[in-house]
């Protein structure tokens, strides 16, 4: 007699007996929040890649009919590309036809056609699974009493595993192609950070624009002294790796959890990465050929900092820029994402005059509200070269700033043509 109390856990046991080893119960996939199949089974496809293969919907009750599962099964097929689709109604198994239009009784699930060994190569799907994992751990952290603003999970969530893959909440490991995993980790952390008011991760368009602005100078050491989760570093590193540009990447971050997450991503990077948990204001920076950073806002130093112009201050906004420029090598380039008050407030007028007389302030690109993480204020992308002073490219962008800063955007293209007019394209600004 059929078991009317069959559960998703029971179904998972049956699927394991059929040969499936990687199973998820009601997975929550990012950007697919309305799709929560009762059980999802992974297996290799014809190309040997790991992919979502079988979906099971579980129904129970006297009036439950198998056909009620068809809409959900069809949506799983359309969204995830699953191959086998089942309904388990009061303990009885039914399998859908290829068109997912009808169901026929079966004894149980069909064993995976191409086995279960393979690597996930779908970057978007890997990103979704990592975001799910990050939220799972963040919820656990909040439930333990952590402050909501400090809800970033520990580095272990994105840590390297013995086999390249994603650890699922139920303890399983989803094998992932290494380069896909590296990019997915970055994308997942950006997506996770975008849900809150954290300053720890910059907007992807900003990170891409910063990478474009330094493209002609990438070599040697690339430094972000206030790296957060590493958005700027990864944007430059990813493209440098594709173009086989030799460089090493260094970041400092005072928050232990953020430093750990950045280090976890860096461990899987295709170029050398060092992330140090350190207070940048109290750390001697390495000499850098390129500096890319979004310094923290409204920070006060515990001690007076002596600036390059000889003045002293506890103002972290100006001290962060000054300390970074001290580490910049001759001929190097720095790009800062700073609040607009740095370029407009009378408070910083004398220091701006010093910069204009001692460095080449190559570009100032004004941005509207919403472009800088963690604040509702306006901001500026400021490009400074360590060489003789010269003219400055100036632009003020409006609500279409994202389009303007895309790889082929008008503002970014104009800025690049101005700051590096004679440079042969290296392609680093292209996505």
Sine and cosine of phi, psi and omega as CSV:
sin_phi,cos_phi,sin_psi,cos_psi,sin_omega,cos_omega
0.00,0.00,0.72,-0.69,-0.03,-1.00
-0.86,0.51,0.54,-0.84,0.01,-1.00
-1.00,0.01,0.93,-0.37,-0.05,-1.00
-0.97,0.26,-0.16,0.99,-0.06,-1.00
-0.95,-0.30,0.37,0.93,0.00,-1.00
-0.88,0.48,0.62,-0.78,-0.03,-1.00
-0.88,-0.47,0.16,-0.99,0.06,-1.00
-0.88,0.48,-0.56,0.83,0.04,-1.00
-0.90,0.43,-0.61,0.80,0.06,-1.00
-0.90,0.43,-0.67,0.74,0.01,-1.00
-0.89,0.45,-0.64,0.76,0.02,-1.00
-0.87,0.49,-0.63,0.77,0.02,-1.00
-0.89,0.45,-0.64,0.77,0.02,-1.00
-0.92,0.39,-0.65,0.76,0.02,-1.00
-0.91,0.42,-0.63,0.78,0.06,-1.00
-0.88,0.48,-0.66,0.75,0.01,-1.00
-0.90,0.43,-0.43,0.90,0.02,-1.00
-0.99,0.11,-0.11,0.99,0.06,-1.00
0.89,-0.45,-0.12,0.99,0.04,-1.00
-0.98,0.21,0.68,-0.74,-0.01,-1.00
-0.90,-0.44,-0.42,0.91,-0.03,-1.00
-0.94,-0.35,0.94,-0.33,-0.11,-0.99
-0.74,-0.68,0.56,-0.83,0.06,-1.00
-0.78,-0.62,0.69,-0.73,0.06,-1.00
-0.98,-0.19,0.86,-0.51,-0.01,-1.00
0.71,0.70,0.85,0.53,0.01,-1.00
-0.91,0.41,0.62,-0.78,0.08,-1.00
-0.97,-0.23,0.96,-0.29,-0.05,-1.00
-0.99,-0.15,0.77,-0.63,-0.01,-1.00
-0.86,0.52,0.65,-0.76,-0.04,-1.00
0.94,0.33,-0.03,1.00,0.06,-1.00
-0.79,-0.61,0.66,0.75,-0.16,-0.99
-0.89,0.47,-0.42,0.91,-0.01,-1.00
-0.99,0.13,-0.13,0.99,-0.02,-1.00
-0.97,-0.24,0.95,-0.32,0.00,-1.00
-0.72,-0.69,0.97,0.24,0.03,-1.00
-0.87,0.49,0.52,-0.85,-0.02,-1.00
-0.89,0.46,-0.71,0.71,0.05,-1.00
-0.63,-0.77,0.74,-0.67,0.06,-1.00
-0.88,-0.48,0.79,-0.61,0.00,-1.00
-0.92,-0.40,0.72,-0.70,0.00,-1.00
-0.98,-0.19,0.52,-0.85,0.06,-1.00
-0.34,-0.94,0.18,-0.98,0.04,-1.00
-0.97,0.25,0.57,-0.82,0.11,-0.99
-0.99,-0.12,-0.14,-0.99,-0.08,-1.00
-0.89,0.45,-0.42,0.91,0.01,-1.00
-1.00,0.03,-0.03,1.00,-0.03,-1.00
1.00,0.07,0.06,1.00,0.03,-1.00
-1.00,0.08,0.58,-0.81,0.06,-1.00
-0.97,0.26,0.73,-0.69,-0.08,-1.00
-0.50,-0.87,0.39,-0.92,0.14,-0.99
-0.88,0.47,0.84,-0.55,-0.15,-0.99
-0.91,-0.42,-0.74,0.68,-0.07,-1.00
-0.78,-0.62,0.61,-0.79,0.03,-1.00
-0.81,-0.58,0.65,-0.76,0.03,-1.00
-0.79,-0.61,0.77,-0.64,0.15,-0.99
-0.96,-0.29,0.74,-0.67,-0.06,-1.00
-0.95,-0.31,0.81,-0.59,0.01,-1.00
-0.80,-0.60,0.53,-0.85,0.06,-1.00
-0.53,-0.85,0.40,-0.92,-0.02,-1.00
0.82,-0.58,0.40,-0.92,-0.10,-0.99
-0.90,0.44,-0.56,0.83,-0.11,-0.99
-0.98,-0.18,0.15,0.99,-0.02,-1.00
-0.97,0.25,0.78,-0.63,0.03,-1.00
-0.92,-0.40,0.58,-0.81,-0.02,-1.00
-0.82,0.58,-0.59,0.81,-0.07,-1.00
-0.87,0.49,-0.37,0.93,0.02,-1.00
-0.90,0.44,-0.34,0.94,-0.01,-1.00
-1.00,0.08,-0.25,0.97,-0.12,-0.99
-0.87,0.50,-0.71,0.71,-0.01,-1.00
-0.86,0.52,-0.68,0.73,0.02,-1.00
-0.92,0.40,-0.63,0.77,0.03,-1.00
-0.91,0.41,-0.66,0.75,0.01,-1.00
-0.91,0.42,-0.62,0.79,0.02,-1.00
-0.92,0.40,-0.63,0.78,0.06,-1.00
-0.87,0.49,-0.68,0.74,0.03,-1.00
-0.88,0.47,-0.72,0.69,-0.07,-1.00
-0.92,0.39,-0.60,0.80,-0.09,-1.00
-1.00,0.04,-0.68,0.73,-0.11,-0.99
-0.96,-0.29,-0.18,0.98,-0.01,-1.00
0.96,0.27,0.43,0.90,0.01,-1.00
-0.90,0.43,0.41,-0.91,-0.13,-0.99
-0.96,-0.27,-0.74,0.67,-0.03,-1.00
-0.96,-0.29,0.69,-0.72,-0.11,-0.99
-0.73,-0.68,0.80,-0.60,-0.10,-0.99
-0.78,-0.63,0.47,-0.88,0.22,-0.98
-0.84,-0.54,0.72,-0.70,0.10,-0.99
-0.91,-0.41,0.94,-0.34,-0.09,-1.00
-0.90,-0.43,0.91,-0.41,-0.02,-1.00
0.79,0.62,0.62,0.78,0.06,-1.00
1.00,0.01,-0.16,0.99,0.00,-1.00
-1.00,-0.10,0.67,-0.74,-0.03,-1.00
-1.00,-0.06,0.66,-0.75,0.08,-1.00
-0.73,-0.69,0.64,-0.77,0.01,-1.00
-0.90,-0.44,0.69,-0.72,-0.01,-1.00
-0.99,0.15,0.45,-0.89,0.11,-0.99
-0.96,0.29,0.09,-1.00,-0.07,-1.00
-0.88,0.48,-0.51,0.86,0.01,-1.00
-0.99,0.10,-0.03,1.00,-0.05,-1.00
0.78,0.63,0.75,0.66,0.03,-1.00
-0.93,-0.37,-0.34,0.94,-0.02,-1.00
-0.53,-0.85,0.26,-0.97,-0.02,-1.00
-0.78,-0.63,0.61,-0.79,0.05,-1.00
-0.81,-0.58,0.58,-0.82,0.03,-1.00
-0.90,0.44,0.65,-0.76,0.07,-1.00
-0.67,-0.74,0.29,-0.96,0.01,-1.00
-0.96,0.28,-0.44,0.90,-0.03,-1.00
0.12,-0.99,-0.09,-1.00,-0.04,-1.00
-0.94,0.33,0.50,-0.87,0.08,-1.00
-0.98,0.19,0.72,-0.70,0.05,-1.00
-0.85,0.53,0.51,-0.86,-0.02,-1.00
-0.85,0.52,0.78,-0.62,-0.15,-0.99
-0.88,0.47,-0.63,0.78,-0.07,-1.00
-0.93,-0.38,0.34,0.94,0.00,-1.00
0.99,0.16,-0.18,-0.98,-0.08,-1.00
-0.86,-0.51,0.05,1.00,0.00,-1.00
-1.00,0.01,0.75,-0.66,0.01,-1.00
0.15,-0.99,0.05,-1.00,0.02,-1.00
-0.84,-0.54,0.64,-0.77,0.09,-1.00
-0.95,0.31,0.78,-0.62,-0.01,-1.00
-0.88,-0.47,0.00,1.00,-0.01,-1.00
-1.00,0.05,0.96,-0.29,-0.08,-1.00
-0.91,0.42,-0.64,0.77,-0.02,-1.00
-0.90,0.43,-0.65,0.76,0.01,-1.00
-0.93,0.37,-0.65,0.76,0.05,-1.00
-0.88,0.47,-0.64,0.77,0.04,-1.00
-0.88,0.47,-0.69,0.72,0.01,-1.00
-0.87,0.49,-0.67,0.74,0.00,-1.00
-0.92,0.40,-0.61,0.80,0.02,-1.00
-0.94,0.35,-0.63,0.78,0.05,-1.00
-0.88,0.47,-0.66,0.75,0.07,-1.00
-0.84,0.54,-0.69,0.72,-0.01,-1.00
-0.91,0.42,-0.67,0.74,0.02,-1.00
-0.88,0.47,-0.68,0.73,0.00,-1.00
-0.93,0.37,-0.60,0.80,0.03,-1.00
-0.86,0.51,-0.73,0.69,-0.02,-1.00
-0.95,0.31,-0.59,0.80,0.03,-1.00
-0.90,0.43,-0.64,0.77,0.05,-1.00
-0.89,0.46,-0.66,0.75,0.04,-1.00
-0.89,0.46,-0.63,0.77,-0.01,-1.00
-0.90,0.43,-0.70,0.71,0.02,-1.00
-0.90,0.43,-0.64,0.77,0.02,-1.00
-0.89,0.46,-0.43,0.90,0.00,-1.00
-0.99,0.12,-0.06,1.00,0.06,-1.00
0.96,-0.29,0.09,1.00,0.01,-1.00
-0.93,0.38,0.52,-0.85,0.03,-1.00
-0.91,0.42,0.63,-0.78,-0.07,-1.00
-0.86,0.52,-0.54,0.84,-0.02,-1.00
-0.97,0.24,-0.14,0.99,-0.01,-1.00
-0.89,-0.46,0.61,0.80,-0.17,-0.99
-1.00,-0.01,0.24,0.97,0.10,-1.00
-0.93,0.38,0.74,-0.68,0.02,-1.00
-0.91,0.42,0.17,-0.99,0.02,-1.00
-0.97,0.25,0.20,-0.98,-0.04,-1.00
-0.89,0.46,-0.35,0.94,-0.06,-1.00
-0.89,0.45,-0.42,0.91,-0.02,-1.00
-0.89,0.45,-0.61,0.79,-0.03,-1.00
-0.95,-0.31,0.22,0.98,-0.05,-1.00
-0.92,0.40,0.45,-0.89,0.07,-1.00
-0.90,0.43,0.70,-0.71,0.08,-1.00
-0.97,-0.23,0.28,-0.96,-0.01,-1.00
-0.83,0.55,-0.65,0.76,0.13,-0.99
-0.94,-0.33,0.70,-0.71,-0.01,-1.00
-0.85,0.52,0.90,-0.44,-0.03,-1.00
-0.02,-1.00,-0.06,-1.00,-0.02,-1.00
-0.91,-0.41,0.83,-0.56,0.08,-1.00
-0.98,0.20,0.83,-0.56,-0.02,-1.00
-1.00,0.04,0.38,-0.92,-0.04,-1.00
-0.82,0.57,-0.50,0.87,-0.03,-1.00
-1.00,0.06,0.10,1.00,0.06,-1.00
0.99,-0.17,-0.16,0.99,0.02,-1.00
-0.96,0.26,0.33,-0.94,0.03,-1.00
-0.88,-0.48,0.84,-0.54,0.04,-1.00
-0.99,-0.10,0.94,-0.33,-0.02,-1.00
-0.91,0.42,0.71,-0.70,-0.05,-1.00
-0.74,-0.67,0.63,-0.78,0.07,-1.00
-0.85,0.52,0.75,-0.67,-0.16,-0.99
-0.81,0.59,-0.72,0.70,-0.03,-1.00
-0.93,0.37,-0.53,0.85,0.07,-1.00
-0.92,0.39,-0.67,0.75,0.00,-1.00
-0.90,0.44,-0.65,0.76,0.01,-1.00
-0.86,0.51,-0.74,0.68,-0.01,-1.00
-0.94,0.33,-0.61,0.80,-0.02,-1.00
-0.91,0.41,-0.61,0.80,0.03,-1.00
-0.87,0.50,-0.71,0.71,0.02,-1.00
-0.89,0.46,-0.74,0.67,-0.04,-1.00
-0.89,0.45,-0.62,0.78,-0.02,-1.00
-0.91,0.41,-0.66,0.76,-0.02,-1.00
-0.93,0.38,-0.62,0.79,0.06,-1.00
-0.89,0.45,-0.71,0.70,0.01,-1.00
-0.89,0.46,-0.68,0.73,0.00,-1.00
-0.89,0.46,-0.73,0.68,-0.05,-1.00
-0.92,0.40,-0.50,0.87,-0.06,-1.00
-0.92,0.38,-0.28,0.96,-0.02,-1.00
-0.98,0.19,-0.21,0.98,-0.04,-1.00
-0.84,-0.54,-0.28,-0.96,-0.03,-1.00
-0.97,-0.26,0.36,0.93,-0.08,-1.00
-0.94,0.34,0.59,-0.81,0.09,-1.00
-1.00,0.00,0.08,1.00,-0.21,-0.98
-0.98,0.19,-0.25,0.97,-0.05,-1.00
-0.65,-0.76,0.81,-0.58,-0.06,-1.00
-0.99,0.10,0.37,-0.93,0.05,-1.00
-0.85,0.53,0.68,-0.74,-0.04,-1.00
-0.85,0.53,-0.56,0.83,0.02,-1.00
-0.93,0.38,-0.62,0.78,0.06,-1.00
-0.90,0.43,-0.72,0.69,0.00,-1.00
-0.87,0.50,-0.66,0.75,0.02,-1.00
-0.90,0.43,-0.66,0.75,0.01,-1.00
-0.91,0.41,-0.65,0.76,0.05,-1.00
-0.87,0.50,-0.68,0.73,0.03,-1.00
-0.88,0.48,-0.63,0.77,0.02,-1.00
-0.92,0.40,-0.64,0.77,-0.05,-1.00
-0.92,0.38,-0.41,0.91,0.02,-1.00
-0.97,-0.23,0.08,1.00,-0.19,-0.98
-0.82,0.57,-0.59,0.80,-0.06,-1.00
-0.98,0.19,-0.15,0.99,-0.06,-1.00
-0.92,-0.38,0.00,1.00,-0.08,-1.00
-0.92,0.38,0.88,-0.47,0.03,-1.00
-0.01,-1.00,0.24,-0.97,0.08,-1.00
0.87,0.49,-0.89,-0.45,-0.06,-1.00
-0.91,-0.41,0.77,-0.64,0.09,-1.00
-0.93,-0.36,0.83,-0.56,-0.13,-0.99
-0.86,-0.51,0.70,-0.71,0.25,-0.97
-0.82,-0.57,0.97,-0.23,-0.08,-1.00
-0.97,0.24,-0.19,0.98,0.05,-1.00
-0.74,-0.67,0.91,0.41,-0.33,-0.94
-0.99,0.15,-0.27,0.96,-0.07,-1.00
0.83,0.56,-0.80,-0.60,0.05,-1.00
-1.00,-0.01,0.07,1.00,0.15,-0.99
1.00,-0.10,0.32,0.95,-0.09,-1.00
-0.79,0.62,-0.75,0.66,-0.03,-1.00
-0.92,0.39,-0.67,0.74,0.00,-1.00
-0.86,0.51,-0.72,0.69,-0.07,-1.00
-0.93,0.36,-0.57,0.82,0.00,-1.00
-0.89,0.46,-0.66,0.75,0.02,-1.00
-0.97,0.25,-0.69,0.72,-0.06,-1.00
-0.87,0.49,-0.70,0.72,-0.05,-1.00
-0.85,0.53,-0.71,0.70,-0.04,-1.00
-0.97,0.24,-0.58,0.82,0.07,-1.00
-0.88,0.47,-0.64,0.77,0.01,-1.00
-0.90,0.43,-0.65,0.76,0.00,-1.00
-0.90,0.44,-0.53,0.85,-0.03,-1.00
-1.00,-0.09,0.07,1.00,0.03,-1.00
0.85,0.52,0.68,0.74,0.06,-1.00
-1.00,-0.03,0.88,-0.48,-0.03,-1.00
-0.95,0.31,0.82,-0.58,0.03,-1.00
-0.28,-0.96,0.40,-0.92,0.14,-0.99
-0.87,-0.49,0.46,-0.89,-0.15,-0.99
-0.84,-0.54,0.77,-0.63,-0.08,-1.00
-0.80,-0.60,0.71,-0.70,0.06,-1.00
-0.70,-0.71,0.55,-0.84,0.13,-0.99
-0.88,-0.48,0.65,-0.76,0.02,-1.00
-0.50,-0.87,0.79,-0.61,-0.08,-1.00
-0.98,0.19,-0.48,0.88,-0.01,-1.00
-0.98,0.22,0.89,-0.46,-0.08,-1.00
-0.85,0.52,-0.64,0.77,-0.05,-1.00
-0.93,0.37,-0.68,0.73,0.02,-1.00
-0.92,0.38,-0.65,0.76,0.04,-1.00
-0.87,0.48,-0.65,0.76,0.02,-1.00
-0.91,0.42,-0.67,0.74,0.03,-1.00
-0.90,0.44,-0.69,0.72,0.03,-1.00
-0.88,0.47,-0.66,0.75,0.02,-1.00
-0.90,0.44,-0.60,0.80,0.02,-1.00
-0.89,0.45,-0.65,0.76,0.06,-1.00
-0.93,0.38,-0.69,0.73,-0.02,-1.00
-0.88,0.48,-0.51,0.86,0.00,-1.00
-0.88,0.47,-0.44,0.90,0.00,-1.00
-0.98,-0.18,0.15,0.99,-0.08,-1.00
-0.96,0.27,0.46,-0.89,0.00,-1.00
-0.98,0.18,-0.09,1.00,0.07,-1.00
-0.77,-0.64,0.35,-0.94,-0.07,-1.00
-0.88,0.48,0.74,-0.68,0.00,-1.00
-0.73,-0.68,0.70,-0.71,0.13,-0.99
-0.79,-0.61,0.86,-0.50,0.08,-1.00
-0.90,-0.43,0.87,-0.49,0.00,-1.00
-0.95,-0.32,0.72,-0.69,0.14,-0.99
-0.98,0.21,0.96,-0.28,-0.12,-0.99
-0.35,-0.94,0.48,-0.88,0.14,-0.99
-0.99,0.14,0.93,-0.37,-0.09,-1.00
-0.86,0.51,-0.55,0.84,-0.02,-1.00
-0.94,0.34,-0.32,0.95,-0.02,-1.00
-0.93,-0.37,0.24,0.97,-0.09,-1.00
-0.89,-0.45,0.65,-0.76,0.10,-0.99
-0.99,0.15,0.91,-0.41,-0.06,-1.00
-0.95,0.32,0.50,-0.87,0.19,-0.98
-0.95,0.32,0.47,-0.88,0.11,-0.99
-0.92,0.40,0.69,-0.73,-0.12,-0.99
-0.77,-0.63,0.62,-0.79,0.11,-0.99
-0.99,0.13,-0.49,0.87,0.02,-1.00
-0.67,-0.74,0.71,-0.71,0.10,-1.00
-0.82,-0.57,0.76,-0.64,-0.01,-1.00
-0.72,-0.70,0.85,-0.53,-0.08,-1.00
-0.29,-0.96,0.44,-0.90,0.16,-0.99
-0.87,-0.49,1.00,-0.02,-0.08,-1.00
-0.88,0.47,0.44,-0.90,0.04,-1.00
-0.90,0.44,0.48,-0.88,-0.05,-1.00
-1.00,-0.05,0.59,-0.81,0.13,-0.99
0.80,0.60,0.67,0.74,0.05,-1.00
-1.00,-0.09,0.65,-0.76,0.07,-1.00
-0.93,-0.36,0.75,-0.66,0.06,-1.00
-0.98,0.20,0.59,-0.81,0.02,-1.00
-0.94,0.34,-0.44,0.90,0.03,-1.00
-0.87,-0.49,0.42,-0.91,0.09,-1.00
-0.92,0.38,0.72,-0.70,0.04,-1.00
-0.98,-0.21,0.73,-0.68,0.08,-1.00
-1.00,0.04,0.86,-0.51,-0.06,-1.00
-1.00,0.05,0.20,-0.98,-0.02,-1.00
-0.88,0.48,-0.45,0.89,0.01,-1.00
-1.00,0.08,0.07,1.00,0.04,-1.00
1.00,-0.05,-0.21,0.98,0.02,-1.00
-0.98,0.21,0.25,-0.97,-0.01,-1.00
-0.84,-0.54,0.57,-0.82,-0.06,-1.00
-0.40,-0.91,0.40,-0.92,0.19,-0.98
-0.94,-0.33,0.08,1.00,-0.03,-1.00
-0.97,0.24,0.92,-0.39,-0.06,-1.00
-0.92,0.38,-0.44,0.90,-0.02,-1.00
-0.88,0.47,-0.73,0.68,0.00,-1.00
-0.99,0.16,-0.57,0.82,-0.01,-1.00
-0.90,0.44,-0.58,0.82,0.00,-1.00
-0.91,0.42,-0.68,0.73,0.03,-1.00
-0.91,0.41,-0.71,0.70,-0.04,-1.00
-0.88,0.47,-0.74,0.68,-0.02,-1.00
-0.90,0.44,-0.60,0.80,0.03,-1.00
-0.91,0.42,-0.70,0.72,-0.03,-1.00
-0.91,0.41,-0.47,0.88,0.07,-1.00
-0.88,0.48,-0.54,0.84,-0.05,-1.00
-1.00,0.06,-0.17,0.99,-0.06,-1.00
-0.97,0.24,0.79,-0.61,0.00,-1.00
-0.96,0.27,0.38,-0.93,0.04,-1.00
-0.83,0.55,0.73,-0.68,-0.03,-1.00
0.99,0.11,-0.06,1.00,-0.03,-1.00
-0.99,0.15,0.12,-0.99,-0.03,-1.00
-0.74,-0.67,0.66,-0.76,0.09,-1.00
-0.84,-0.54,0.66,-0.76,0.12,-0.99
-0.83,-0.56,0.83,-0.55,-0.01,-1.00
-0.91,-0.41,0.64,-0.76,0.21,-0.98
-0.96,-0.28,0.96,-0.27,-0.11,-0.99
-0.83,-0.55,0.33,-0.94,0.09,-1.00
-0.92,0.39,0.49,-0.87,-0.09,-1.00
-0.87,0.49,-0.44,0.90,-0.03,-1.00
-0.89,0.47,-0.38,0.93,0.01,-1.00
-0.90,0.44,-0.57,0.82,-0.05,-1.00
-0.99,-0.14,-0.05,1.00,-0.07,-1.00
-0.80,-0.60,-0.40,0.92,-0.09,-1.00
-0.96,0.29,0.66,-0.75,0.07,-1.00
-0.87,0.50,-0.42,0.91,-0.03,-1.00
-0.85,0.53,-0.53,0.85,-0.06,-1.00
-0.95,-0.30,0.21,0.98,-0.11,-0.99
-0.86,0.51,-0.72,0.69,-0.05,-1.00
-0.91,0.40,-0.59,0.81,0.01,-1.00
-0.94,0.33,-0.60,0.80,0.06,-1.00
-0.89,0.45,-0.62,0.79,0.05,-1.00
-0.89,0.46,-0.67,0.74,0.05,-1.00
-0.86,0.51,-0.73,0.68,0.00,-1.00
-0.86,0.50,-0.69,0.72,-0.04,-1.00
-0.90,0.43,-0.47,0.88,-0.02,-1.00
-1.00,0.02,-0.37,0.93,-0.11,-0.99
-0.93,-0.38,-0.31,0.95,-0.02,-1.00
-0.76,-0.65,0.18,-0.98,0.17,-0.99
-0.99,-0.12,0.97,-0.23,0.12,-0.99
-0.97,0.22,0.99,-0.10,-0.22,-0.98
-0.98,0.22,-0.60,0.80,-0.07,-1.00
-0.45,-0.90,0.62,-0.78,0.13,-0.99
-0.77,-0.64,0.93,-0.38,-0.02,-1.00
-0.90,-0.43,0.95,-0.30,-0.01,-1.00
-0.97,0.23,0.65,-0.76,-0.05,-1.00
-0.82,-0.57,0.54,-0.84,-0.02,-1.00
-0.98,0.19,0.00,-1.00,0.07,-1.00
-0.85,0.52,0.62,-0.79,0.04,-1.00
0.99,-0.17,-0.20,0.98,-0.03,-1.00
-1.00,0.07,-0.35,0.94,-0.02,-1.00
-0.95,-0.31,0.81,-0.59,-0.02,-1.00
-0.90,0.43,0.64,-0.77,0.12,-0.99
1.00,0.09,0.05,1.00,0.01,-1.00
-0.49,-0.87,0.49,-0.87,0.05,-1.00
-1.00,-0.07,0.04,1.00,-0.05,-1.00
-0.99,0.12,0.12,-0.99,0.06,-1.00
-0.99,0.16,0.23,-0.97,-0.08,-1.00
-0.49,-0.87,0.07,-1.00,-0.05,-1.00
-0.64,-0.77,0.68,-0.73,0.22,-0.97
-1.00,-0.04,0.90,-0.43,-0.10,-1.00
-0.91,-0.42,0.87,-0.49,0.00,-1.00
-0.96,-0.28,0.82,-0.58,-0.03,-1.00
-0.78,-0.62,0.79,-0.62,0.08,-1.00
-0.97,-0.25,0.63,-0.78,0.04,-1.00
-1.00,0.04,0.98,0.17,0.04,-1.00
-0.35,-0.94,-0.09,-1.00,-0.07,-1.00
-0.86,0.51,0.59,-0.81,0.01,-1.00
-0.85,0.52,0.52,-0.86,0.03,-1.00
-0.40,-0.92,-0.10,-0.99,-0.05,-1.00
-0.93,0.38,0.37,-0.93,-0.06,-1.00
-0.89,-0.45,0.71,-0.70,0.15,-0.99
-0.99,0.17,0.79,-0.62,-0.02,-1.00
-0.79,-0.61,0.74,-0.67,0.06,-1.00
-0.55,-0.84,0.58,-0.82,0.10,-1.00
-0.87,-0.49,0.90,-0.43,-0.06,-1.00
-1.00,-0.08,0.44,-0.90,-0.01,-1.00
-0.96,-0.29,-0.52,-0.85,-0.09,-1.00
-0.92,0.40,-0.33,0.95,0.03,-1.00
-1.00,-0.02,0.43,0.90,-0.10,-0.99
-0.85,0.53,-0.56,0.83,-0.01,-1.00
-0.90,0.44,-0.69,0.72,0.05,-1.00
-0.91,0.42,-0.63,0.78,-0.02,-1.00
-0.91,0.41,-0.47,0.88,-0.04,-1.00
-0.98,-0.21,0.09,1.00,0.12,-0.99
-0.89,0.45,0.30,-0.95,-0.04,-1.00
-0.77,0.63,-0.58,0.82,0.03,-1.00
-0.96,-0.27,0.22,0.97,-0.03,-1.00
-0.91,0.41,0.49,-0.87,-0.10,-1.00
-0.89,0.46,-0.72,0.69,-0.05,-1.00
-0.92,0.39,-0.71,0.71,-0.01,-1.00
-0.91,0.42,-0.67,0.74,0.01,-1.00
-0.87,0.49,-0.68,0.74,0.01,-1.00
-0.91,0.41,-0.66,0.75,0.01,-1.00
-0.89,0.45,-0.69,0.72,-0.01,-1.00
-0.90,0.43,-0.64,0.77,0.02,-1.00
-0.91,0.42,-0.52,0.85,-0.02,-1.00
-0.98,0.21,-0.72,0.69,-0.13,-0.99
-0.99,0.16,-0.39,0.92,0.03,-1.00
-0.70,-0.71,0.89,0.45,-0.14,-0.99
-0.91,0.42,-0.52,0.86,-0.08,-1.00
-0.98,-0.21,0.09,1.00,-0.10,-1.00
-0.97,0.23,0.66,-0.76,0.13,-0.99
-0.97,0.25,0.73,-0.69,-0.03,-1.00
-0.85,0.52,0.75,-0.67,0.09,-1.00
-0.98,-0.19,-0.21,0.98,0.04,-1.00
1.00,0.07,-0.02,1.00,-0.10,-0.99
-0.93,0.37,-0.44,0.90,0.01,-1.00
-0.99,0.15,-0.08,1.00,0.00,-1.00
-1.00,-0.03,0.55,-0.84,0.02,-1.00
-0.98,-0.22,0.00,0.00,0.00,0.00
